[in-house]
Amino acid sequence: MDILREARERLEEEAQRIEVELRVKLPKEISAAMSHGDLSENAEYHAAKDRQSTLQARMGQIQKRLADLSRIDVSGIPADRVGLGSEVTVENLDTGETVSYTLVIPEVADGKRNFISIAAPVGKALLNRKVGDTVTVSIPKGTYEFEVRKFITIFGKGFE
């Protein structure tokens, strides 16, 4: 599935950037700060050590998320309802406007591409829906009522 590959690639790229900072940049900064003497009042040293700790924690999160992604079983995604990877066309029942979203995992969510996370309010509301279903979504901008007009699953099955 393309969205899983894209998420893995993004996480791996971030991990590589962090690795370079942890292995190359930060040791130089820490060494330079240590050469200034007393570490107890050395702001540069403490800032670099804090940054190192933050990056190590983020690296742990990335490794966990990559492991989680490797366990996603696409065969468990419904073939007859909206699920991860589905492209869904909805109609805003207040305005009559239609919009299409692709439901994705959080790492690849992108409003400019209408890639909506399944963890976001709109994504959660659309999961497991069928054509004709109406959903009410509350987001910071207000409450919207959508009707599912059509969708295509990751398996290429279309429903109208």
Helices and strands as residue ranges (DSSP letters): H 2-20, I 21-25, H 26-34, G 39-41, H 43-70, G 74-76, E 87-92, E 98-104, G 106-108, G 111-113, E 115-117, H 121-126, E 134-139, E 142-152, E 158-159
